[in-house]
Structures are given as structure tokens and as C-alpha cells.
Amino acid sequence: MTKLFDVLFYGYPLYRNRLTVESGVEDWGAGQNEDANIPQAPDNLRAIPDHTRITLTWDPVPQALYYNVYFMTTKGVQIKPNELTRPVAGQEDFIPKVGITKEKSNCIEGAISPYEHNDLANNFCYHYAISVVTEEGESLLSEEVMSIPSPYLSVMQIGCEGVDDGEFKSPTGIAIDKDGNIYVGDTDNHSIQKFDRSGKFLARWGDEPDSTEGKFYYPRGIATSPEGDVYVADSGNNRIQKFDSEGNIINAWGKFGFAWRGAEAGKFDVPWGITTDSQGNLFVSDTSNARIQKFLPNGSPVL
């Protein structure tokens, strides 16, 4: 009597083998895919994420009747959890394979390529493997892939960790001006960096922590005006600084002030978030004073 079985390694199917039992003697064999009738698993499985949806594609298999999609869902197993101190944004930070098996996975029968897996939860990890079904039977599982549906599609990445131009340490604030230029509050590098809309580095102002005008001590929030000027919440110096688009200082105002019911207008205790309206008025979240302050474009307080 001959029986077929899958040989697994840490949950992954390595090959299908054959067990022959004759008069109590078991011949385990060692060849891969000894039974030529068992179809090969599909190749080149890809998972393309979108908003609440993942599209699966793979190479067609001759004589395929249909395909089965096996999947599992996780919140993500981080590759180096002890080294990650902030939320991660990319699937490269997660383990792509969790060891899908037919017995432990959800199965969608009768799929064809491309297959759209809809109504998914954004920001969860979906792990997939597929099999093909022919007249000879069902194949082993394909290579496993993982994808994360998201309402956002990554189209560009700027910079990496470092201190040089185009590199960041704890970037906090970000703003875009009327021409599409990008400004980043590079907090732990005590600087503002400017890029064009394609991500090309253009300029940088500030470097070492300093309290003189035009310098910064942990800048955080950043905003642009309709005219193209740049406002920076210079948090460690408890002030707001205003620059033109080339980084030339225009104005600076504010100093430390704290009271139980809030300091007087124009004083700050760790200003953080900052934005402008269509009239050019400036709004600042005066964090440790638990209030919002509004200013005219020249820095005069309104409320």
C-alpha cells in the first residue's frame, strides 16, 4: 500500500514523499516529488497592498482547474522588537513568513490570478501561500509572501538616520509650501531641512543647539504661510521663529512663561504643534501651558 505525505521543516513543506508498506516493511524514500502526477506549486506569488485590499498574482500552471489561497493574519512580528522605539511604518520591519500550512490557515477555494482579497483590516499583516488543483490533485504550497493593506501608498522615501544633509534624527514637524517644497523639523539635529517635491535636498539651517536667532534647540512643529514663509516652533527655546523660504530669519518672538492658569500671551512652555490659516494667522499649541495661542503674521498675539 502506498501513502503520500508532506515533509515539513518548521511548518514549511519541503517536498511530498511516498510511504510504501509491504508485509510490515516501511520504505521512506528520499526523492523530491517522486510522484510525477503531483502538480508543482505555482511560482512568483506576489501580494500588492491597497486600501483594505490585497491583490495576489502568480504564474499560471498548465492544466490548472483552479487555485486555493491559504492565508493567515497577524498584527505583525517585528524583526528586532528591542531595537524599535517608535511605531514602524513599513513591512520590511516585520517577519515575512510565519509558516503557513493547509491545516492551520484559512482557505479560499477556486481563485484565479489576479485575485483581489477585499474587506481587509488596514495595518495588519496578511500572509499568503497558494496551491494549484489539477485532475491529478492538489499541489504543495507555494512560497509564502506577506503584505499590509493601508489607506496610504508609499511613493517616496527621504533620508535615513544620521547627521548629514538629507539625514535625520527624530524628525518631528513637516510642512509643504505653495511650490511643493518640503520642510522638515529635524528635532534632535537642531535644524530645519528643505527638499524639493521630488525629495532632492535643497537647504539646511541650524545645526548645534543654540538660543541665538536663526538657531534652534529641539525644533518641532513647522508650518508655511500662503506667502511661502516658514514658521518653526523652537520648542527648547520656548519661542516661534519666522523665516523666508531661503532660511533667512524674519522675526522671532516668545520666551518661557508658566502659570497655574497659563502664562501671559506670547509666552510659551514647550511650544509644539503649529499651523497657519488662509489669512496667514498662526496657531501654536503651547503644550505645557495646556492652551492654544493665535498670532498675526507679524507675531502679535490675538488670543
C-alpha positions as CSV (number, residue, x, y, z in Angstrom):
1,M,0.0,0.0,0.0
2,T,1.3,3.5,-0.9
3,K,0.5,6.7,1.0
4,L,1.6,10.2,0.2
5,F,2.7,12.7,2.9
6,D,4.2,16.2,3.1
7,V,7.7,16.5,4.7
8,L,7.7,19.7,6.7
9,F,10.5,21.8,8.2
10,Y,9.4,24.3,10.8
11,G,6.0,24.3,9.3
12,Y,7.2,24.7,5.7
13,P,6.5,21.9,3.1
14,L,9.8,20.8,1.7
15,Y,8.5,18.0,-0.6
16,R,5.9,15.3,-0.9
17,N,7.2,11.8,-0.3
18,R,5.8,8.3,-0.6
19,L,5.4,5.7,2.1
20,T,5.2,2.1,0.8
21,V,4.1,-0.6,3.3
22,E,4.6,-4.2,2.3
23,S,4.5,-7.0,4.8
24,G,5.1,-4.6,7.6
25,V,8.2,-3.1,5.9
26,E,8.2,0.7,5.6
27,D,10.2,2.3,2.7
28,W,10.5,6.0,3.5
29,G,12.3,7.0,0.3
30,A,14.3,10.3,-0.1
31,G,13.5,11.7,-3.5
32,Q,11.7,15.0,-4.0
33,N,8.3,14.9,-5.7
34,E,8.7,11.2,-6.5
35,D,5.1,11.0,-7.7
36,A,5.3,12.8,-11.1
37,N,1.5,13.2,-11.1
38,I,1.5,15.7,-8.2
39,P,1.5,19.2,-9.8
40,Q,4.2,21.7,-9.0
41,A,3.2,24.6,-6.7
42,P,2.7,27.9,-8.5
43,D,5.7,30.3,-8.8
44,N,6.2,34.0,-8.4
45,L,3.4,34.7,-5.9
46,R,3.1,38.5,-5.3
47,A,0.9,40.4,-2.9
48,I,0.2,44.1,-3.8
49,P,-1.4,46.1,-1.0
50,D,-4.0,48.8,-1.3
51,H,-6.7,50.4,0.9
52,T,-8.5,47.4,2.7
53,R,-7.4,45.2,-0.2
54,I,-4.5,43.0,-1.4
55,T,-4.2,41.8,-4.9
56,L,-2.5,38.4,-5.5
57,T,-0.8,37.4,-8.7
58,W,1.1,34.3,-9.7
59,D,2.4,32.4,-12.7
60,P,-0.3,30.1,-14.3
61,V,0.2,26.4,-14.1
62,P,-0.7,24.2,-17.1
63,Q,-3.8,22.0,-16.7
64,A,-4.9,24.0,-13.7
65,L,-8.5,23.6,-12.8
66,Y,-8.4,26.3,-10.1
67,Y,-6.2,27.6,-7.2
68,N,-6.6,27.7,-3.5
69,V,-5.4,30.7,-1.5
70,Y,-4.3,30.0,2.1
71,F,-3.8,32.9,4.4
72,M,-3.2,33.9,8.0
73,T,-3.5,37.3,9.7
74,T,-1.2,38.8,12.4
75,K,-0.6,42.2,13.9
76,G,3.0,41.8,12.8
77,V,6.0,40.1,14.3
78,Q,8.8,42.6,14.5
79,I,12.2,41.5,13.3
80,K,14.1,43.4,16.0
81,P,11.5,44.4,18.6
82,N,14.0,45.5,21.2
83,E,15.6,48.0,18.8
84,L,12.3,49.7,17.7
85,T,11.4,52.6,19.9
86,R,8.8,54.2,17.6
87,P,5.9,52.8,15.6
88,V,7.1,51.3,12.3
89,A,5.7,52.2,9.0
90,G,7.0,49.7,6.6
91,Q,6.5,45.9,6.2
92,E,10.3,45.5,6.0
93,D,10.2,45.7,9.8
94,F,8.1,42.6,10.1
95,I,8.9,38.9,9.7
96,P,7.5,38.0,6.2
97,K,7.0,34.3,6.9
98,V,5.1,32.7,9.8
99,G,4.9,29.2,8.4
100,I,1.5,28.8,6.7
101,T,0.2,25.2,6.5
102,K,-3.0,24.0,4.9
103,E,-4.3,22.7,8.3
104,K,-3.7,26.0,10.2
105,S,-4.7,28.5,7.6
106,N,-7.9,30.0,6.2
107,C,-8.6,28.7,2.7
108,I,-10.2,30.5,-0.3
109,E,-11.1,27.9,-2.9
110,G,-11.5,28.4,-6.6
111,A,-9.3,31.5,-7.0
112,I,-7.7,32.7,-10.3
113,S,-4.9,35.2,-10.9
114,P,-5.1,38.1,-10.3
115,Y,-7.2,37.6,-7.2
116,E,-8.4,40.5,-5.1
117,H,-8.7,39.8,-1.4
118,N,-11.1,42.5,-0.2
119,D,-12.6,44.0,3.0
120,L,-9.3,43.6,4.9
121,A,-8.2,45.4,8.1
122,N,-5.7,48.1,7.3
123,N,-2.3,47.9,9.0
124,F,-2.5,44.2,9.7
125,C,-0.1,41.7,8.2
126,Y,-1.6,39.2,5.8
127,H,0.4,36.1,5.0
128,Y,-0.3,34.1,1.9
129,A,0.6,30.8,0.1
130,I,-1.3,29.2,-2.8
131,S,-1.7,25.8,-4.3
132,V,-3.0,24.6,-7.7
133,V,-5.6,21.9,-8.2
134,T,-5.4,19.8,-11.3
135,E,-7.1,16.5,-12.3
136,E,-4.2,14.8,-10.5
137,G,-4.8,16.5,-7.3
138,E,-3.7,19.5,-5.2
139,S,-0.1,20.7,-5.2
140,L,2.1,21.6,-2.2
141,L,2.0,25.2,-1.1
142,S,3.9,28.0,-2.9
143,E,6.5,30.3,-1.4
144,E,4.9,32.4,1.4
145,V,4.5,36.1,1.0
146,M,3.3,38.9,3.3
147,S,1.6,42.3,2.7
148,I,0.0,45.0,4.7
149,P,-3.1,46.9,3.4
150,S,-3.0,50.6,4.1
151,P,-5.0,53.7,3.1
152,Y,-1.7,55.2,2.0
153,L,0.5,54.2,-0.8
154,S,4.2,54.8,-0.3
155,V,5.6,56.7,-3.3
156,M,8.8,58.1,-2.0
157,Q,11.2,57.9,1.0
158,I,13.6,60.7,2.0
159,G,16.6,60.3,4.2
160,C,17.8,57.9,6.8
161,E,19.2,58.2,10.4
162,G,22.3,60.4,10.5
163,V,23.6,64.0,10.9
164,D,24.5,64.9,7.3
165,D,22.4,66.8,4.8
166,G,19.3,64.7,4.0
167,E,19.6,62.6,7.1
168,F,17.5,62.9,10.3
169,K,17.4,62.2,14.0
170,S,13.9,62.2,15.3
171,P,12.2,64.3,12.6
172,T,9.0,65.7,14.1
173,G,7.4,68.5,12.1
174,I,6.8,68.6,8.4
175,A,5.2,71.2,6.1
176,I,4.8,71.9,2.3
177,D,4.9,75.3,0.8
178,K,2.9,76.7,-2.1
179,D,5.6,75.5,-4.6
180,G,5.6,71.9,-3.3
181,N,8.8,72.2,-1.4
182,I,9.1,70.1,1.8
183,Y,10.4,71.4,5.1
184,V,11.3,69.0,8.0
185,G,11.8,69.9,11.6
186,D,14.9,67.7,12.3
187,T,14.5,67.8,16.0
188,D,17.5,66.0,17.5
189,N,19.8,67.5,14.9
190,H,18.5,71.0,15.9
191,S,17.9,72.0,12.3
192,I,15.4,72.6,9.5
193,Q,15.9,70.8,6.2
194,K,14.4,71.7,2.9
195,F,13.7,69.4,-0.1
196,D,12.0,69.9,-3.4
197,R,8.9,67.9,-4.3
198,S,11.0,65.0,-5.6
199,G,12.9,64.7,-2.3
200,K,16.1,66.4,-3.5
201,F,17.9,68.1,-0.7
202,L,18.0,71.9,-1.2
203,A,19.0,73.7,2.0
204,R,19.5,73.4,5.8
205,W,19.6,75.9,8.6
206,G,20.5,75.4,12.2
207,D,23.0,72.7,13.4
208,E,24.2,72.8,17.0
209,P,21.7,73.7,19.8
210,D,21.7,77.4,20.3
211,S,19.5,80.3,21.5
212,T,20.6,82.9,19.0
213,E,18.1,83.9,16.3
214,G,18.2,81.6,13.4
215,K,19.4,78.7,15.5
216,F,17.3,76.0,17.3
217,Y,17.1,73.9,20.4
218,Y,14.9,70.9,19.6
219,P,12.7,72.4,16.9
220,R,9.5,70.5,16.4
221,G,6.4,72.0,14.7
222,I,6.8,73.6,11.4
223,A,4.3,75.4,9.1
224,T,4.3,77.6,5.9
225,S,2.2,80.7,5.2
226,P,0.3,81.4,2.0
227,E,3.2,83.7,1.0
228,G,5.7,80.9,1.4
229,D,7.3,82.0,4.7
230,V,8.3,79.3,7.2
231,Y,7.3,79.2,10.9
232,V,9.2,77.0,13.4
233,A,8.2,76.0,16.9
234,D,11.6,76.3,18.6
235,S,10.5,74.1,21.5
236,G,13.6,74.1,23.6
237,N,14.0,77.9,23.3
238,N,10.2,78.5,24.0
239,R,9.8,80.7,21.0
240,I,8.5,80.9,17.4
241,Q,10.8,81.8,14.6
242,K,9.8,83.0,11.2
243,F,12.0,82.6,8.0
244,D,11.7,83.2,4.4
245,S,11.8,80.3,2.0
246,E,15.6,80.5,1.8
247,G,16.1,80.3,5.5
248,N,16.7,84.0,6.3
249,I,15.4,85.0,9.7
250,I,12.4,87.5,9.5
251,N,11.2,87.5,13.1
252,A,11.3,85.7,16.4
253,W,9.1,86.0,19.4
254,G,8.3,84.4,22.7
255,K,10.1,83.3,25.9
256,F,9.4,80.9,28.7
257,G,6.4,81.6,30.8
258,F,4.3,79.3,33.0
259,A,1.5,79.9,35.5
260,W,-1.2,77.7,37.0
261,R,-3.8,79.1,34.7
262,G,-1.4,79.8,31.9
263,A,1.2,82.3,31.2
264,E,0.6,85.7,29.6
265,A,0.1,85.8,25.8
266,G,3.2,85.4,23.8
267,K,5.0,83.3,26.3
268,F,5.4,79.5,26.0
269,D,6.3,76.4,27.8
270,V,7.4,73.9,25.2
271,P,5.5,75.1,22.0
272,W,5.0,72.1,19.8
273,G,2.3,71.9,17.1
274,I,2.0,74.9,14.7
275,T,-0.2,75.7,11.7
276,T,-1.5,78.7,9.6
277,D,-4.8,79.6,8.2
278,S,-5.7,81.0,4.8
279,Q,-5.2,84.6,6.1
280,G,-1.7,83.8,7.3
281,N,-2.6,83.8,11.0
282,L,-0.6,81.4,13.1
283,F,-1.9,78.9,15.7
284,V,0.5,77.3,18.3
285,S,-0.1,74.5,20.7
286,D,1.6,75.8,23.9
287,T,2.0,72.3,25.3
288,S,2.9,72.6,28.9
289,N,0.7,75.6,29.4
290,A,-2.2,73.5,28.1
291,R,-3.5,76.1,25.6
292,I,-3.6,77.3,22.0
293,Q,-2.3,80.7,21.1
294,K,-3.1,82.7,17.9
295,F,-0.8,85.2,16.3
296,L,-0.9,87.6,13.4
297,P,1.7,87.1,10.7
298,N,3.9,89.7,12.5
299,G,3.8,87.8,15.7
300,S,1.3,89.9,17.6
301,P,-0.9,87.7,19.9
302,V,-4.6,87.6,19.1
303,L,-5.8,85.1,21.7
